[in-house]
Amino acid sequence: MPKLKITPHQPRTLVWWFARRHNIDFNPPYQRKGRLWSDQDKGFLIDSIINGFDIPKLYLADFQYGRSKLNEKSLAYSIIDGKQRLETVFDFFEGNLTLNTDFVFRNDPGLRLGGLGLKDLRTAYPFVAEEFENFNFDIMSVYAEDENDINELFVRLNRSKPLTGAEVRNAISGPVTELIRRLTEHTIFDESIRFSTKRAGDQNAAAKILLFEYEDKPVSTKKSVLDNFAKGESVDRKKLDRSRLELSARRVLDTLNEMEEAFLPNDILLSSAGLFPVYYWLVRAVRPEYQDDIRPFLIWFEMERKKHRDDQKDLGPEAVVDQQFARYDTLNRSTNDAISHRGRFEILKAAFQAYLDERYDMTSALSFRD
């Protein structure tokens, strides 16, 4: 059998697929996160299905062709492209979705069906329910022996779609991608951060701090740099050292554990993905005995920074300019530049030491690790 084979799947109704939903892996490694569509978007898909409009092809890794080392979960299918569409269909079957309020059934526009669910349609309008249940998706079965082939297919299928850099990198096979996925399993990404993870925002943040650790300093986290990192290259374009990379990941996990202690669940301080790497590097630098002071300091710093911005806006030229806040705001406009990462960290570091000096009447910089 060829290493990569793509053939049309035997036509099956949506009812048939729904009955086998538990035999489909919706979260293979290369997939973007689910539940990205709004209810309005989902309703529009159901509208298109019921009214007989064409739906783009779906692609499934079909493990019924034979045994495959890629079938880690021992399921019949794995989603390659079409996750949102299948999730939407299953939501409608399970009663978690209704027709949009402006829905019009083209075969009988006089029917008022907006807001109804599939259960309602089965009871009052079974012929409409049948249009949905008996619809056939155009599904392509994919057999591959190498994960790189599936990753390449995923990227090619999504080439014209607005994938984020992190979503594309997630389809790159290699140790960096695997470590990034492992890091995002840390509870800080589930419980503490507030920035969105729907478009792989957590993986993007994890990639940045892993790169920081590997380089042992804040560096540029622009897309091209992170792409090269995922492909196995350091900032200076040298091949990554696997042992050093593994050690860097362990250090990241240690610091994330400290961050989990320093920040609250759903912490407002972790609302910005652009600040997360800087806060990470600050926590990494602070001695354990002062970890409890990090959050109160950052709350104070952000309140003072906001007050400074408000003064600049309200008082204009008469406002007193605080250089640390002014520079921090300037650096915060380019969150992926190496200068921005390092500059914001140095400002926070100096401000934190001053904060401790005043609070504990300290006279020397003993709050940071060597």
FIFIVEX-954998 format. One record per residue (C-alpha): residue number from 1; x, y, z. Coordinates in pm, 1 decimal. Layout:
residues N
<r NUM; <X; Y; Z>>
...
***
This chain:
residues 370
<r 1; <0.0; 0.0; 0.0>>
<r 2; <130.8; 352.9; -79.5>>
<r 3; <262.5; 556.7; 211.4>>
<r 4; <-13.0; 813.5; 150.4>>
<r 5; <-348.6; 720.9; 1.5>>
<r 6; <-651.4; 949.8; -31.1>>
<r 7; <-979.5; 805.3; -157.4>>
<r 8; <-1349.6; 897.1; -130.2>>
<r 9; <-1516.9; 742.3; 173.0>>
<r 10; <-1827.2; 535.4; 107.0>>
<r 11; <-2127.3; 774.5; 129.1>>
<r 12; <-2281.9; 767.1; 475.0>>
<r 13; <-2563.6; 969.3; 629.4>>
<r 14; <-2514.5; 1206.5; 920.4>>
<r 15; <-2713.9; 963.1; 1134.2>>
<r 16; <-2457.3; 694.8; 1052.8>>
<r 17; <-2167.3; 922.5; 1152.5>>
<r 18; <-2341.1; 1035.4; 1469.3>>
<r 19; <-2384.1; 674.0; 1578.4>>
<r 20; <-2007.3; 631.2; 1539.3>>
<r 21; <-1900.4; 962.1; 1692.9>>
<r 22; <-1717.9; 788.2; 1977.9>>
<r 23; <-1502.9; 610.4; 1722.7>>
<r 24; <-1356.6; 936.9; 1592.0>>
<r 25; <-1048.0; 1102.2; 1739.8>>
<r 26; <-1125.5; 1474.8; 1743.8>>
<r 27; <-796.2; 1576.8; 1901.4>>
<r 28; <-499.8; 1435.9; 1711.0>>
<r 29; <-176.6; 1627.8; 1775.2>>
<r 30; <-186.2; 1844.1; 1461.5>>
<r 31; <-545.8; 1963.3; 1510.3>>
<r 32; <-638.0; 2315.3; 1614.4>>
<r 33; <-861.0; 2348.9; 1919.1>>
<r 34; <-1230.6; 2287.4; 1872.9>>
<r 35; <-1533.9; 2500.9; 1950.5>>
<r 36; <-1407.6; 2800.0; 1753.9>>
<r 37; <-1736.3; 2871.3; 1578.0>>
<r 38; <-2007.8; 3091.2; 1724.3>>
<r 39; <-2362.4; 2954.9; 1756.1>>
<r 40; <-2455.5; 3175.2; 1461.2>>
<r 41; <-2185.0; 3012.8; 1247.8>>
<r 42; <-2296.5; 2668.1; 1354.8>>
<r 43; <-2658.1; 2749.6; 1278.6>>
<r 44; <-2558.1; 2863.6; 931.5>>
<r 45; <-2396.0; 2523.6; 864.7>>
<r 46; <-2712.5; 2340.8; 974.7>>
<r 47; <-2911.7; 2578.2; 751.9>>
<r 48; <-2688.2; 2487.6; 456.5>>
<r 49; <-2727.3; 2115.9; 521.5>>
<r 50; <-3106.0; 2122.7; 553.2>>
<r 51; <-3141.9; 2339.6; 246.4>>
<r 52; <-2917.8; 2115.5; 38.5>>
<r 53; <-2622.9; 2344.9; -22.6>>
<r 54; <-2281.0; 2200.7; -100.6>>
<r 55; <-2047.2; 2157.7; 196.8>>
<r 56; <-1668.3; 2145.7; 149.3>>
<r 57; <-1499.4; 1806.8; 175.0>>
<r 58; <-1395.6; 1663.3; 508.4>>
<r 59; <-1077.5; 1459.5; 549.0>>
<r 60; <-1046.3; 1176.0; 798.0>>
<r 61; <-751.8; 953.1; 872.1>>
<r 62; <-913.3; 615.1; 810.2>>
<r 63; <-754.2; 342.8; 1018.0>>
<r 64; <-983.7; 77.3; 874.7>>
<r 65; <-743.4; 41.4; 582.7>>
<r 66; <-507.1; -148.5; 809.0>>
<r 67; <-290.6; -123.7; 1117.2>>
<r 68; <-114.7; 209.0; 1162.1>>
<r 69; <134.8; 327.2; 1421.1>>
<r 70; <-43.2; 663.4; 1407.3>>
<r 71; <-358.3; 514.8; 1556.3>>
<r 72; <-254.9; 569.0; 1918.4>>
<r 73; <-613.8; 570.9; 2049.5>>
<r 74; <-722.8; 258.6; 1858.3>>
<r 75; <-1017.4; 436.8; 1697.2>>
<r 76; <-1152.5; 391.1; 1346.5>>
<r 77; <-1107.0; 753.7; 1239.6>>
<r 78; <-912.4; 1069.6; 1319.5>>
<r 79; <-1002.1; 1421.5; 1207.4>>
<r 80; <-764.1; 1589.4; 965.0>>
<r 81; <-988.2; 1864.4; 827.1>>
<r 82; <-1352.4; 1930.1; 915.5>>
<r 83; <-1347.7; 1927.0; 1293.9>>
<r 84; <-1575.5; 2229.6; 1334.8>>
<r 85; <-1828.5; 2089.0; 1089.0>>
<r 86; <-1855.3; 1749.8; 1257.8>>
<r 87; <-1868.8; 1907.2; 1604.8>>
<r 88; <-2153.8; 2130.3; 1484.8>>
<r 89; <-2348.9; 1837.9; 1339.2>>
<r 90; <-2310.2; 1637.1; 1659.5>>
<r 91; <-2411.7; 1940.0; 1868.6>>
<r 92; <-2735.8; 1959.0; 1670.3>>
<r 93; <-2799.0; 1587.4; 1716.1>>
<r 94; <-2737.4; 1616.4; 2091.2>>
<r 95; <-2972.7; 1911.0; 2139.6>>
<r 96; <-2697.9; 2163.2; 2213.5>>
<r 97; <-2781.7; 2378.8; 1912.5>>
<r 98; <-3093.4; 2522.7; 1748.2>>
<r 99; <-3167.6; 2672.1; 1408.5>>
<r 100; <-3087.7; 3040.6; 1373.1>>
<r 101; <-3389.7; 3265.2; 1429.5>>
<r 102; <-3376.8; 3382.3; 1066.2>>
<r 103; <-3374.7; 3027.7; 926.0>>
<r 104; <-3584.1; 2981.0; 610.2>>
<r 105; <-3668.7; 2635.1; 473.6>>
<r 106; <-3633.8; 2684.1; 99.0>>
<r 107; <-3877.9; 2402.2; 10.7>>
<r 108; <-4152.5; 2573.9; 213.5>>
<r 109; <-4058.3; 2931.1; 313.8>>
<r 110; <-4387.6; 2972.8; 499.6>>
<r 111; <-4279.7; 2738.6; 781.2>>
<r 112; <-4159.3; 2915.6; 1094.0>>
<r 113; <-3869.2; 2696.3; 1205.8>>
<r 114; <-3624.9; 2949.6; 1354.3>>
<r 115; <-3512.3; 2858.9; 1705.1>>
<r 116; <-3615.0; 2493.0; 1678.0>>
<r 117; <-3386.5; 2203.3; 1764.9>>
<r 118; <-3364.6; 1862.6; 1601.1>>
<r 119; <-3598.8; 1710.1; 1860.2>>
<r 120; <-3859.8; 1976.5; 1774.6>>
<r 121; <-3821.9; 1905.9; 1403.7>>
<r 122; <-3862.4; 1531.7; 1452.9>>
<r 123; <-4186.7; 1591.6; 1641.0>>
<r 124; <-4350.8; 1864.2; 1431.1>>
<r 125; <-4168.1; 1858.9; 1097.8>>
<r 126; <-4016.4; 1510.2; 1049.5>>
<r 127; <-3960.4; 1569.5; 677.3>>
<r 128; <-3728.9; 1860.2; 765.3>>
<r 129; <-3545.4; 1649.7; 1023.9>>
<r 130; <-3493.4; 1383.3; 757.2>>
<r 131; <-3328.1; 1638.4; 527.9>>
<r 132; <-3066.5; 1685.9; 797.9>>
<r 133; <-3029.8; 1329.0; 920.6>>
<r 134; <-2997.8; 1177.9; 573.4>>
<r 135; <-2750.8; 1434.7; 441.0>>
<r 136; <-2416.9; 1295.4; 315.4>>
<r 137; <-2093.9; 1477.6; 378.9>>
<r 138; <-1833.3; 1442.7; 103.9>>
<r 139; <-1563.2; 1270.0; 307.4>>
<r 140; <-1217.1; 1167.2; 195.2>>
<r 141; <-1044.6; 874.6; 364.3>>
<r 142; <-673.5; 918.3; 422.5>>
<r 143; <-424.8; 643.7; 493.6>>
<r 144; <-73.8; 745.1; 595.1>>
<r 145; <218.3; 566.2; 756.2>>
<r 146; <410.3; 881.2; 844.2>>
<r 147; <273.8; 1159.3; 1066.9>>
<r 148; <463.5; 1410.8; 853.7>>
<r 149; <237.0; 1325.4; 559.5>>
<r 150; <-77.0; 1396.7; 763.1>>
<r 151; <75.3; 1715.1; 903.5>>
<r 152; <163.2; 1828.5; 551.8>>
<r 153; <-188.8; 1749.1; 429.6>>
<r 154; <-340.1; 1945.6; 718.9>>
<r 155; <-126.8; 2251.7; 642.2>>
<r 156; <-202.0; 2231.0; 269.3>>
<r 157; <-576.8; 2199.1; 328.2>>
<r 158; <-568.0; 2500.8; 557.2>>
<r 159; <-328.4; 2706.9; 345.4>>
<r 160; <-603.0; 2949.5; 240.8>>
<r 161; <-757.0; 2963.5; 588.2>>
<r 162; <-647.6; 3210.3; 856.1>>
<r 163; <-438.2; 2969.7; 1063.2>>
<r 164; <-229.2; 3131.6; 1336.1>>
<r 165; <144.3; 3075.9; 1341.5>>
<r 166; <102.6; 2850.3; 1645.0>>
<r 167; <-155.5; 2635.1; 1464.8>>
<r 168; <77.6; 2586.5; 1170.3>>
<r 169; <371.5; 2507.5; 1400.6>>
<r 170; <157.9; 2251.2; 1579.4>>
<r 171; <155.4; 2053.7; 1255.0>>
<r 172; <535.9; 2041.7; 1243.3>>
<r 173; <665.4; 1708.7; 1368.3>>
<r 174; <960.5; 1711.2; 1602.3>>
<r 175; <1073.4; 1731.8; 1965.1>>
<r 176; <996.5; 2103.7; 2005.7>>
<r 177; <632.5; 2059.3; 1905.2>>
<r 178; <597.2; 1758.7; 2135.1>>
<r 179; <744.6; 1950.3; 2428.5>>
<r 180; <520.6; 2250.1; 2362.6>>
<r 181; <214.1; 2025.0; 2371.7>>
<r 182; <337.2; 1875.0; 2696.4>>
<r 183; <393.8; 2217.6; 2852.7>>
<r 184; <41.7; 2334.0; 2766.5>>
<r 185; <-93.7; 2049.0; 2977.4>>
<r 186; <26.6; 2239.6; 3285.3>>
<r 187; <-263.3; 2363.1; 3496.1>>
<r 188; <-157.7; 2727.4; 3464.0>>
<r 189; <-284.1; 2717.7; 3104.5>>
<r 190; <-614.3; 2564.2; 3211.9>>
<r 191; <-678.1; 2760.5; 3529.6>>
<r 192; <-468.4; 3076.5; 3560.7>>
<r 193; <-438.3; 3250.9; 3224.7>>
<r 194; <-713.2; 3470.8; 3082.9>>
<r 195; <-591.9; 3515.4; 2727.0>>
<r 196; <-759.3; 3302.6; 2462.7>>
<r 197; <-630.6; 2953.1; 2384.6>>
<r 198; <-879.3; 2880.0; 2105.7>>
<r 199; <-631.2; 2962.9; 1830.7>>
<r 200; <-344.3; 2782.8; 2005.0>>
<r 201; <-260.6; 3088.4; 2215.1>>
<r 202; <-137.4; 2858.6; 2491.6>>
<r 203; <97.7; 2681.1; 2252.0>>
<r 204; <231.2; 3013.6; 2131.2>>
<r 205; <303.4; 3122.6; 2489.0>>
<r 206; <465.3; 2787.9; 2570.7>>
<r 207; <685.3; 2809.1; 2261.0>>
<r 208; <813.6; 3150.4; 2368.3>>
<r 209; <911.9; 3052.5; 2720.8>>
<r 210; <1067.2; 2725.3; 2602.4>>
<r 211; <1276.8; 2927.4; 2356.9>>
<r 212; <1374.8; 3167.3; 2639.1>>
<r 213; <1495.3; 2874.5; 2847.1>>
<r 214; <1684.2; 2714.1; 2561.2>>
<r 215; <1865.3; 3040.6; 2485.0>>
<r 216; <1894.2; 3119.8; 2858.7>>
<r 217; <1769.5; 3474.4; 2797.9>>
<r 218; <1470.3; 3658.9; 2651.2>>
<r 219; <1505.8; 3661.7; 2272.7>>
<r 220; <1295.8; 3755.2; 1973.0>>
<r 221; <972.6; 3558.2; 1950.4>>
<r 222; <868.4; 3670.7; 1605.2>>
<r 223; <694.0; 3417.0; 1385.8>>
<r 224; <1000.5; 3334.2; 1177.1>>
<r 225; <1207.8; 3266.9; 1489.4>>
<r 226; <943.8; 3041.5; 1645.7>>
<r 227; <894.0; 2860.4; 1314.2>>
<r 228; <1264.9; 2785.2; 1291.0>>
<r 229; <1265.6; 2674.7; 1654.1>>
<r 230; <983.3; 2428.7; 1584.9>>
<r 231; <1182.4; 2297.8; 1288.7>>
<r 232; <1483.2; 2231.1; 1511.6>>
<r 233; <1693.8; 2548.4; 1488.1>>
<r 234; <1816.6; 2786.0; 1756.5>>
<r 235; <1808.3; 3164.9; 1728.3>>
<r 236; <2151.6; 3158.9; 1561.6>>
<r 237; <2019.5; 2892.2; 1317.3>>
<r 238; <2218.2; 2604.8; 1468.3>>
<r 239; <2073.2; 2257.7; 1514.3>>
<r 240; <1907.4; 2218.8; 1853.6>>
<r 241; <2076.7; 2006.8; 2115.9>>
<r 242; <1819.7; 1746.8; 2225.1>>
<r 243; <1951.1; 1709.7; 2582.0>>
<r 244; <1961.4; 2085.1; 2629.8>>
<r 245; <1608.6; 2110.8; 2492.1>>
<r 246; <1477.7; 1848.5; 2736.3>>
<r 247; <1649.4; 2023.4; 3024.5>>
<r 248; <1497.4; 2353.5; 2913.9>>
<r 249; <1149.6; 2198.4; 2919.3>>
<r 250; <1203.5; 2072.4; 3273.9>>
<r 251; <1309.6; 2420.6; 3380.2>>
<r 252; <996.8; 2563.1; 3220.6>>
<r 253; <780.6; 2322.7; 3419.8>>
<r 254; <958.4; 2422.0; 3741.7>>
<r 255; <895.2; 2790.6; 3675.8>>
<r 256; <533.7; 2727.4; 3573.6>>
<r 257; <486.9; 2558.1; 3910.5>>
<r 258; <614.9; 2875.4; 4075.8>>
<r 259; <388.9; 3089.1; 3857.4>>
<r 260; <92.1; 2878.5; 3963.1>>
<r 261; <170.9; 2967.0; 4323.4>>
<r 262; <226.9; 3335.2; 4244.5>>
<r 263; <-92.1; 3394.9; 4042.4>>
<r 264; <-460.5; 3333.7; 4106.4>>
<r 265; <-703.4; 3121.9; 3902.3>>
<r 266; <-829.2; 3319.0; 3602.8>>
<r 267; <-592.7; 3596.2; 3706.3>>
<r 268; <-655.7; 3937.9; 3555.8>>
<r 269; <-278.7; 3988.6; 3546.5>>
<r 270; <-254.8; 3703.8; 3295.0>>
<r 271; <-499.5; 3857.5; 3047.8>>
<r 272; <-228.1; 3950.9; 2800.2>>
<r 273; <-44.7; 3685.8; 2600.7>>
<r 274; <217.1; 3949.1; 2521.2>>
<r 275; <306.3; 3996.3; 2888.5>>
<r 276; <306.7; 3628.6; 2982.9>>
<r 277; <669.8; 3558.9; 2876.6>>
<r 278; <792.2; 3867.8; 3063.4>>
<r 279; <609.7; 3768.0; 3380.5>>
<r 280; <750.3; 3418.6; 3336.1>>
<r 281; <1105.1; 3553.9; 3325.1>>
<r 282; <1040.8; 3771.4; 3630.9>>
<r 283; <910.7; 3477.0; 3834.9>>
<r 284; <1209.7; 3274.6; 3720.2>>
<r 285; <1446.5; 3545.8; 3846.4>>
<r 286; <1291.9; 3610.9; 4189.4>>
<r 287; <1418.9; 3418.7; 4488.5>>
<r 288; <1167.6; 3173.2; 4639.2>>
<r 289; <1132.2; 3369.3; 4963.1>>
<r 290; <995.3; 3668.6; 4768.6>>
<r 291; <759.2; 3481.3; 4535.8>>
<r 292; <456.6; 3582.6; 4742.7>>
<r 293; <539.0; 3947.9; 4675.6>>
<r 294; <524.6; 3915.5; 4297.3>>
<r 295; <150.5; 3945.2; 4250.4>>
<r 296; <99.1; 4238.8; 4494.7>>
<r 297; <387.9; 4414.5; 4321.1>>
<r 298; <243.8; 4360.9; 3973.1>>
<r 299; <-97.8; 4484.4; 4087.2>>
<r 300; <69.9; 4798.2; 4225.8>>
<r 301; <280.7; 4840.9; 3911.3>>
<r 302; <-18.3; 4811.4; 3676.1>>
<r 303; <-226.7; 5053.2; 3884.3>>
<r 304; <55.6; 5309.2; 3882.4>>
<r 305; <111.1; 5258.2; 3510.5>>
<r 306; <-257.8; 5318.6; 3441.7>>
<r 307; <-254.8; 5628.7; 3661.0>>
<r 308; <46.5; 5756.4; 3466.1>>
<r 309; <-131.5; 5701.3; 3133.4>>
<r 310; <-444.7; 5873.9; 3260.3>>
<r 311; <-239.2; 6170.8; 3380.9>>
<r 312; <-70.8; 6199.1; 3041.6>>
<r 313; <-410.1; 6199.7; 2874.7>>
<r 314; <-584.7; 6437.9; 3114.3>>
<r 315; <-304.8; 6682.8; 3194.7>>
<r 316; <-120.0; 6677.5; 2864.3>>
<r 317; <211.6; 6870.5; 2866.6>>
<r 318; <165.8; 6957.8; 3234.2>>
<r 319; <176.1; 6593.8; 3340.8>>
<r 320; <487.8; 6463.8; 3512.1>>
<r 321; <649.1; 6195.8; 3295.2>>
<r 322; <765.9; 5885.7; 3477.6>>
<r 323; <1033.1; 5744.2; 3249.1>>
<r 324; <994.1; 5382.3; 3361.4>>
<r 325; <622.8; 5376.7; 3284.1>>
<r 326; <665.2; 5570.6; 2960.9>>
<r 327; <935.5; 5334.2; 2837.5>>
<r 328; <740.4; 5027.3; 2950.0>>
<r 329; <437.0; 5143.4; 2750.5>>
<r 330; <655.4; 5203.3; 2445.8>>
<r 331; <816.7; 4859.4; 2470.2>>
<r 332; <475.7; 4699.2; 2520.3>>
<r 333; <377.4; 4795.6; 2166.0>>
<r 334; <619.2; 4543.7; 2013.6>>
<r 335; <571.4; 4241.2; 2233.2>>
<r 336; <775.0; 3996.6; 2022.9>>
<r 337; <1097.7; 4196.6; 1990.3>>
<r 338; <1396.3; 4083.7; 2192.7>>
<r 339; <1453.7; 4444.2; 2303.0>>
<r 340; <1093.5; 4460.3; 2423.8>>
<r 341; <1118.4; 4137.8; 2624.3>>
<r 342; <1445.4; 4234.8; 2787.8>>
<r 343; <1352.3; 4598.5; 2840.0>>
<r 344; <1021.9; 4522.3; 3011.1>>
<r 345; <1187.6; 4259.7; 3229.2>>
<r 346; <1463.3; 4499.4; 3338.2>>
<r 347; <1204.6; 4766.1; 3423.7>>
<r 348; <998.7; 4517.8; 3626.4>>
<r 349; <1310.3; 4385.9; 3796.3>>
<r 350; <1424.3; 4732.7; 3906.1>>
<r 351; <1072.6; 4832.7; 4013.5>>
<r 352; <1029.1; 4509.5; 4209.1>>
<r 353; <1353.5; 4566.4; 4397.5>>
<r 354; <1246.4; 4922.3; 4480.4>>
<r 355; <907.7; 4791.4; 4591.3>>
<r 356; <1073.4; 4544.8; 4828.9>>
<r 357; <1323.0; 4804.6; 4954.0>>
<r 358; <1037.0; 5026.9; 5059.5>>
<r 359; <822.9; 4747.9; 5198.1>>
<r 360; <1092.2; 4564.7; 5395.6>>
<r 361; <1344.7; 4847.3; 5437.8>>
<r 362; <1596.6; 4646.5; 5238.1>>
<r 363; <1928.3; 4802.7; 5148.5>>
<r 364; <2070.4; 4554.8; 4897.2>>
<r 365; <1943.0; 4364.8; 4593.9>>
<r 366; <1897.9; 4025.2; 4755.0>>
<r 367; <1562.6; 3941.0; 4599.3>>
<r 368; <1693.5; 3785.2; 4277.9>>
<r 369; <1860.4; 3455.9; 4208.0>>
<r 370; <2222.7; 3453.7; 4099.6>>
***
